[in-house]
């Protein structure tokens, strides 16, 4: 009898995975830092794994953009030749004169770039409007979202930047450590700043359901953090969230596609 | 869902200040369990884990009664308050809600291989109770996790081969997981649960390949993490239905001596 129930549960989840338009904000090339047992995947293997899970596209980032330098990571993405449906998130810096390499913030972004991530802690700059004015203005002008791990920010600094650039879409990412200790701050800053969304891969304490019920599902973005993490974790959180089918579809992919200016596929 | 059958073998009861989440009454929790197909949850008291000093069974008894036996308990052993914990555990012997002991070397600031843990192992051996522990990898982010790395438990595992021992969190996300797998392969009394944010890619299939599905227990770490985060990754993992049944129920039933009869939903 238990086996029969399992078969039914498996089939229900297969159908849910198949009907939702998964678009992933967190596909990563390079060696995952802090996940010593994780396997680095080449682009074709990464996308194959994502596809196996039902993910139909998304944003690809490179660990080298954090662990070595933004320029090196961005150059690696430039030569990666992303297929249709996949776009890059470059690593950004507050620009200073004479920095070599492909950094976002001056020339218009190429069409394969759909976002910028910053690492204020790792790259030693303050997350403040006065330091990030150039980059944030450039992102706003080109309608690109800013991505930032919650471990790279002070919540009051995020609040300042989000208020200073109200037209800038900011996506707070729940990795690489669980965000659940900071849900009070996340709740408050989302309350204050309607331009802040959250990527859900490690928002695993049920907050997705009650926060989406309060703020609306349009503030939540699916991400997997593959290959460090398993896409089936956040997929399960969406499928079993108790939210409506429409809300689930927005979280699974609709919201991210809207943020990056891609029509629903 | 006609009849819940899953056993969530790693949960908590009570509130904890570091963890913001809406309070959930027992009926609300049972409704969540019913929706997800979870029959039983085994848990320990968060306050006794965080503060130590007692076995944390007062709230557990209330939860057991209010849930009509669906919320089972692990009594906490804090080596810094061994006598009080053992006294409370001894008083709870024979209570159907008590299913084992929980230890947490990191929170109780005592290395897992410290002699002060020996009374817990002797107690478990004497009363045929399993021990479940927090385990993790050495962590620069949280140095106290070094107190709970899997290899620290090995001397007691060897000394007490009759005590069913569960490495909660399967050693965590780092090198500790490889150690946890080694222990579960080496010792017949060692089991792993993957509760917590051990969201690693292909974790379930890798654990099964490493230790077989007979050694892995479904656990959520509720309310820190929700069972929703773990359920689909088990159900859609490339496993046989029999292996999924072992992970979702049968292994926990064996470790915690739970009768193989799924329960009825709460409503």
Interface residues (C-beta under 8 A of the other chain):
Chain A: X1 X2 X3 X5 X6 X7 X9 X10 X13 X14 X17 X34 X35 X36 X37 X38 X39 X49 X177 X178 X180 X181 X183 X184 X187 X201 X202 X204 X205 X206 X207 X210 X225 X226 X227 X228 X229 X230 X231 X232 X233 X234 X235 X236 X237 X239 X240 X241 X242
Chain B: X1 X2 X3 X5 X18 X19 X20 X21 X22 X35 X36 X37 X141 X173 X174 X175 X177 X178 X197 X199 X200 X201 X202 X203 X223 X224 X225 X226 X228 X229 X230 X231 X232 X233 X235 X236 X237 X241 X242 X244 X245 X248 X249 X262
